[in-house]
């Protein structure tokens, strides 16, 4: 049986159809208001309402109701216990409301019952205000701050999220032992497996190989089809550099909050399509030793009244405003890492001299710099800057907001990004390379940077001091726990010391 036939997808009207002869795609949103959402649910005979939202670490959460509750929820929201959600209210202030955003409504293709899924904002039921520590609230404030600044009215983001698709994953962590074990039929370590057919992808040779090396085209294609059915327009997709099923699917850019919403849906679809095929997907930055990790390069640009603001006559065809934006990203890059690379595992990818762009400098075309200016097109609308350090374990609402605020700080203060480079930084001599600032070596150093450099996040009121203090405290607890755990590698190196 074809694994993709197990759950026949239901199509969103006006979003995607595949008639004979090829796709006919219309990405105009089908739902704008609560009434539209109600009509849509009835038209598709939905029986279940799934209310989804995002906690502070960036995990998609959900609670469900029978569809007959939709009208009441659309009017007044749905109550839930915020004290049980990471980063939300304490037990004495735990009553909260989920407010569905109709423009995010979609049919969930992974549920047996016809299910209307919708992303929600979080409100305080007493004040009626959006909850201060909800990531989506912070992202909304970032957009409002941009508009109030008069600099631009829209910030576009285009993340390139990479991930691995494995055949199996096993792991255990206990007092007396720990292990992890992953496997993939594409993994180079399986060349000696009995009954194997060869054609394994060697380390760092997974970029664009054709079949039979690339065995996951159908899985990626299914992911893309489901994304486009959900209104997420895709530009390209392919196998990535590493062995063992590394992949990348790139979305077309969109406005900040919308793109953060789409990235949450993207990760949900990737994981569930992989499961549909009997596999598992992870956005963990460094799940394999000795091969490339998974990053999330984030393309950014500012627009005003429908016109791009990053095109000009400066270096690489950028505007002076764009160079100031780059300067803000570079100045605050160590602090940004605490939000854009928020796990201890993130820094096993961000290692100088390997694949990750840890050098805090900018360049046209050069992928060894932390910031790249793509040069595929000279169309002013295509002018953007690409921040290459983040990974997809970040909370996109927080990460995109922080990136925007760092860039705006550079514009407001007219910061200079300094000299660019067109040299391959991986081949630069040690003396020259030592003069270039680097990303933090670990999460602890990134948190130190955020602790000392966060005025660019709080002066505007987008992030609060309380939120950042709680965020840093939570992440420091993760670092402390990790420091206390012995690892199999330490046994290998030190047991007989």
N, C-alpha and C positions, 0 to 999 in steps of 0.2 A: 504493500500500500504506500502510495506517495505520502511522506510525512506531512506535507503541507496541506493535504486534503482532509486531515483529521479535524480541522476547524475551519470550515469554509467561511472566509471573511465576508462581512456585510459592508456594503459600500455607502459612504456618505454621499448624499445627493449633491451633484454639482462639483464634487471634489475630484473624483477619479473613476473612470470607466475604461475597460479594456475591450473594445469591440474588435472584431476580426479586422486585421490590417494595422493594428497599432493603437497606442494609447491616445485618449482624448482627455486632456487635463485642463481643469478650470480651478484655479486656486483662490477664487473669490470666497471669502468666508460665508458659510451658509447660515450662520446663527449670529445675531447681534444683540437681541434682547431676551428677557425672561419669557415673553410670549413666544418668540421664535423657538426657544428651547423646549417649551411645553409642546408646541405643535410638532416639532421634530421628534420628540419622544413618542408622541401618539402615532405619528405617521409610521414609525418603525416598530410599533408594538412593543416598546420597551416595558419590561416588568420590574427592573431593578435600577435604582439610582445610586451611583457610586461617587461619593464625595472625596476628592483627593486634595492633599495639601503637602507642604514640605517643611520638615523640621529644620532646626538650625544646622546640624551637620550636613544636611542635603539629601536625606532619605525621603522618598515619596511614601506618604502615609495615606490610609483610606479608611472610611467607614461607609456602610451601605444602608439603604432604606428601600422599602417597597416603593414602586413608582408613584403610587397614589399620594405619597408624601411630598412630591416634587413641588406642587403649587404652594404649599405652606412654607417649604424651605426657601423657595425663590422669594417669598414675601418677607420672611423674618429670620432666615438662617436656621442652622441645625446646631444644637448644643453638643458640647463634648468636654471631656476632662483634660484641660491643658496641663495639669501637673504630671500626667503620664507621658508627655511628649518632651523629648530632649531639647533643652534650651528655652522652654516655655514657662508658664506660671508655676509658682510654688503652690503647695496644697491649700493654703488659706486664700488663694485668689484663682482657683482652678477653673471656674465656670467660664467657658468661652463659646464663641459662635463661629461656625463655618458659613461663609457667604459665597455661594457659587457665582463664578464669572461666566455668563452665558457664551461669550466668544470662544471659550476653551472647550465647549461641549463636543463630545465625539462618541461614537459607538465603540465599545471595547471589543475587539475581535478575538479576545482570548477567553471569553466567558461563555458558558453554554446557554445561559439565559440572556435574552436581549438586554444589554446593559448600557445605560447612558452614563458616561463618565465625564466629570467636570472638575476643573481645578478651582480651588476656593481661596478667597482671602480670609483672614482671621480677624474677628472683632471682639472687643471687650463688651459684654452685654449691658454693663451699667453705664459706661460713658458713651457707648455707641461709636467709639473711635476704632480705627484699625489698630490692631495689636502692635505695639512698638517693636517687639522682638521677632515678629514674623518676617522671614526673609523676603516675602513678596511685598510687604509693607516698605521695607528698606529700599527695595528696587524701585517702587513707585515714587518714594521720596527723592531718589537719585535723579529720576527723569524730571520731576518737578523742579528740582534745583537747577538742572541744565536749562530748562525753559525759562526760569526766572532770571538766570544769568544774562540772557540776551545773546549769548555767544552762538547758540544753536538751538534748534527745537527738537532734533532727533539724533540719537546716538545709535548707530547700527553696529551689530555684533555678528560675527560669523565664526563660531567655534568648529575646529576640526578634531572631533573626539576619536581617539584610537582605543581599541579594545582587543582582547583575545577571546577566541572561541575554542574551548577545550572539549575533548571527549569525556573527560572525567576529572574531578578535583576531590581530593581527600585531605583533611587536615585535622589536627588535634593539639590542644594545648592544655597541659595539666601540671600538677606539682612534680610528678616523677618522670615526665617525658613529654616530648613535643615532636611533631613531624608535619610535613606537607608533601603531597605527591600529586602531580598533574600529569595528564597524558593527552596526546593528540596524534591521530594517525599521520599528520603531516610532520611531526617532530623529527628532527634529524637523529635523535637518539633511538629511533625505531628502525634504522637501516638493517640491524641484525636480527630483527624479530622474525621468527619462523612463520612462513607463509606470507611474508611481506612482498610487495610488488615494486619496491624501489621508489624512485621519484619522490624523495623526501626533500624538503626545503632546508638548505644549509643555513647556519647562523648568518644573519645579516644579508641574506639573498632572497628575501621574500617579497621584494618590491616589484610588482607587476608580472610575476611568472604566470604563464598560461597553464591550462590543464595538460597533463594529469598532475602536475605539481600542485596547482591551486585546486583544491577539492571543495571549496566553500562558496563558489559563485552563486549557486542556487540559494544558499542560506542568505547571503547578502542581498540578493535580488528580492527575496521574500521580505526581508527587513525593509528594503526601500519601498516595496509596494505597500506595506502596511503603514509606513511613515507618510507616504503621499496620500493614502486614504484618510489619514488623520489630519491632512492639511499642511504637512511639513514638506516643503518643496526641497528636493535633493538635486545637487549639482553634479556630483560624481561619487563613485565608490570603487574600492579596490582592495587587494591584499596589501598588507603593510610589510615592513622590512624584516621583522623577526620570523623565525621558524614557528611552527605549531599554531597556526591559525590566527595571526595578528591581522586586524582589519581596520579600515577607515571608511566612514560614510560622511560626506560633507553636505551640510545644509546650506541653502541660500540664505544670505544675511537677512536679518530682520531687526526691528526695534528692540531695545534692551529687555523690557519685561516680556514681550512676546517671545523673544529668543530664549530667555531663561525657561519659560513655559515649555517651549518646544524641546529644549534639551532634556527636561525631565521626562517628557513623553518619549523622546528618542531612546533614552536609557531603558525605559519600561519596555518598549517594543523590541529592542535588541535582545534583552534578557529573555523575553517570552517567546520570540521566534526561535532563538537558540534552543529553548526547552521543547518547543514544538518539534524540532528535529532531533531530539534526544541528546542535545549537547548543552553546554553551559557557557555563559559569557561573563567576563569580568573587565571592569575599568580600572582595576588595581594597576598603579603605575609601573611596578616592577615585579611581576609574578614569576619571571624566569631569571636565573643567574646566567650571565655570559652572553646575553643577546639584548637587543634594543627593548626599552620599556615603552609604555604607552603614555603619550602626552596629549595635550589639547591646545594647539596653537589657536590664539584668539585674534581674529581680524577685527579692526575697529575703524570707524570713520564718523565724522560729525557732518550733519546737513542742516541747512536753514532754508525754509520756504521752498523746499524741493530742490535746492542746489547744493552740490558737494562742496565742502569747505577745505578738504585736504589737498586739492590739486593746485599746483602753482609752478613757479619757476626756480624753486630752490633744489637742493640735492634730490635726485631720483624723481624729479617732477612734483615734489611736494610743495605745499604752501608754507609760509612762515608759521602760521598757526599750527600746522601739523608738526613742525619741528619742535615747537613749544610743548605740544601734547606728548611727543616722544620724550622730551626732557623730563616731564613730570613722571612718566612711567619709569624711566631710569633712576630718577632720584629716589622714588619710593619703592623700587623693586624689592629690596629685602623685606620691607613690611608687607608688601603685596603677597609675597610668598606664603605668609601665614594664612591667608585666605584663599589663594589660588593653588597652593600645594600643601593641603592641610593635614597630611598624614605622615607618620614616620617613614612609611614606605616610599613616599614621594621623593625623598632625598637619596634613595638608592638609584633613582633615575638621574637626579641632578648631581652628577659627579663630573668634575673637570677632566677633560681629556677623552671623555667617552661621547656618546651620541647626543647628550642633552645640551642645549644652548644656555650655558650658565654664565657666559661673559656679558657683562652689562654694558653693551655697546650696540650701535645700530648700523645697518648695512643694507644696500640694495642687493637683492638676490641671494646674499650669503646666509645660508642656513645655520652657520656656526655662531651667529650673533643672537643675543636675546631678542632683539627687535629687527625684523626684516621688512623691507618695503618691496612687495611683489611688483614685478615689472612685466607681467604677461601682457598687459594692455596699457596704452597711453590715454584711454578714454578717461576724462575727469571723474566720471561716476565710479570708475574702478579703483581710484586712488585710495589707499588705506594703509594702515600700519598693522603689522602682525606681531603680537607678543607671544613668544614661543615657549615660555617656561611653564605655564599652567598645566594641570592634568585634570582629568574628568572626575576625580574624587571630590573636587570642590563643589560647594553649593553655588550654582550659577547666579542666583539672585545676589548673593553677597560678592562674589568674585567680579561680576560685570560691573556692579555698582562701584566697587573699590577701584577698578581700572579706570572707569569714567572720571571719578573724583581725582585720581592721581593726574590724569591728563589735563583736567580743568585747572588743577593747581599749577601745572606747568604753563598753561596759557595765561592765567591771571597774573602770575609772577614773571611772565616773559622769560622763563628759564631757557638756557641754551643746552642742547644735548651734547655739546662738545664735538670732537672730531669723529667722523664715521670711519669705517674700515671696509675695504674690499678684499682683505687678505683672509685666507683660510685660517681661522683661529686655532684649529686643531693642529696645524703645522707651524704655528708661530713659536719662536724661540722663547725660552722660559723667562728671560729678562724682560722682553717686551710684553709678554703675557701677564707678568706680575704687576704691570702698571694699570691693567684693566680691572675694575672691580668685578667681583664674582657674586653669584647667588649665595645665600646662606648654606652652610654645610649640612645643617640638619634642622628639624622642626623647632628645636629649642632656640637656636639662633634666630630663626625667623620670628618666633614669638617675642624674643628680646627686641628685635627691630620694630615690631608692631607696637610693643609697649612704649618705646621711646619716640616713635614716629607715627602718630595717628591723628594729629591735628587736621590733616587734610581730609580725614573722614568725618570728624566730629564738628568742625567749625561751621559747616553748612547745616548741621542738624540731621543729616542723613543717617549716620550711625550715632548712637548714644555712648557716653562713657561707660554706663552700666552694662550695655550689651557687650562692648569690647572687653571689659573686665571679666565678664562671665565667660565669654568665648575663650579668652586667653587661659583662664583658670581651668576650664574643661580640657583644653588641649595640653596644658602642662601636666595634668593628671595622666593623660595618655602617654606622654613622654616618660614620666616617672615609672609607670608600670612596665613599659617596654625596657627601660634600663635595668630593671630588677630581674628580668627573665633570662636565664641561660639559653643558648641556642645550640642546635646541632653542630653548627660551624665551630662554636667555641669548644665543644667536646672534641671535635676533630683536631683542632689546633693545640689545645691546652691540657687535655686529660693527662698526658704523660709528662707535663712540664715539671 
